[in-house]
């Protein structure tokens, strides 16, 4: 095998075996979103899997139904998206909204 071919092969193996930095950052954001879901008490009205209370909609597959942009608008002001909504407007920081959106979008 020529030197160039070996370099390409080694590079390909390294790229395929190392998760990209953005993937690790995304996983960390999803984890923070799950923690925010718990710390903000979202489970008091919503189910994710078998965790939570079935007062509001089950969020177990929310990410398959709605894009992140919609979830961001929803978390910012539910009544502006759907005036008949019973969900209150939450006092969330921009970072909490971003993390919650990542978590909810991951639920498929």
Secondary structure, DSSP 8 states (H G I E B T S, - for coil): --HHHHHHHHHHHHHHHS--HHHHHHHHHHHHHHHHHHHTTGGGT-EETTEE-TTS---TTHHHHS-HHHHHHHHH-HHHH-TT---------HHHHHHHHHHHHH--
